[in-house]
Amino acid sequence: MLNAVLCIESDDAGTISSALRPEAGRELPRTHVEIEDSEGLVTVRIEAADTSAMRAALNSYLGCIKIVEDINRITGD
């Protein structure tokens, strides 16, 4: 098993956590994801069976995080 931990420190932590939770609840082949949050910090723990599954999961979660931060920056939230 491969493991990755993403720690995102951001003013948008609550929004990021809310956006990622539905994704973490989905069953992804060969991948398990847990999301933890606290004030100003989101931790995403990814466990994958192989490098292809890890790459796909990281791309997906990092893309979602970028979108949330871009939207919040554009809207001024």
GICOR-V541760 format. One record per residue. N is the residue number from 1. RES is the residue in one small letter. PSI is psi in degrees with one decimal (none if undefined). Layout:
n=[N & N]
res=[RES & RES]
psi=[PSI & PSI]
This chain:
n=[1 & 2 & 3 & 4 & 5 & 6 & 7 & 8 & 9 & 10 & 11 & 12 & 13 & 14 & 15 & 16 & 17 & 18 & 19 & 20 & 21 & 22 & 23 & 24 & 25 & 26 & 27 & 28 & 29 & 30 & 31 & 32 & 33 & 34 & 35 & 36 & 37 & 38 & 39 & 40 & 41 & 42 & 43 & 44 & 45 & 46 & 47 & 48 & 49 & 50 & 51 & 52 & 53 & 54 & 55 & 56 & 57 & 58 & 59 & 60 & 61 & 62 & 63 & 64 & 65 & 66 & 67 & 68 & 69 & 70 & 71 & 72 & 73 & 74 & 75 & 76 & 77]
res=[m & l & n & a & v & l & c & i & e & s & d & d & a & g & t & i & s & s & a & l & r & p & e & a & g & r & e & l & p & r & t & h & v & e & i & e & d & s & e & g & l & v & t & v & r & i & e & a & a & d & t & s & a & m & r & a & a & l & n & s & y & l & g & c & i & k & i & v & e & d & i & n & r & i & t & g & d]
psi=[141.3 & 146.3 & 142.6 & 144.9 & 122.0 & 124.1 & 114.8 & 112.5 & 116.7 & 150.5 & -19.1 & 16.8 & -43.8 & -42.5 & -41.5 & -46.6 & -45.7 & -37.8 & -33.4 & -25.8 & -44.2 & -35.1 & -41.7 & -27.5 & -17.1 & 148.0 & 117.7 & 135.5 & 131.1 & 20.0 & 141.2 & 133.4 & 137.7 & 141.6 & 129.1 & 146.9 & 152.7 & 179.3 & 109.9 & 7.1 & 133.0 & 132.1 & 124.5 & 118.4 & 123.6 & 131.2 & 124.7 & 150.0 & -25.8 & 173.0 & -33.5 & -43.3 & -39.1 & -46.0 & -45.3 & -43.5 & -46.0 & -44.8 & -42.7 & -51.2 & -41.5 & -36.8 & -43.9 & -41.8 & -44.1 & -41.9 & -45.4 & -47.4 & -37.5 & -43.6 & -44.7 & -35.7 & -42.5 & -42.0 & -11.1 & 17.0 & none]
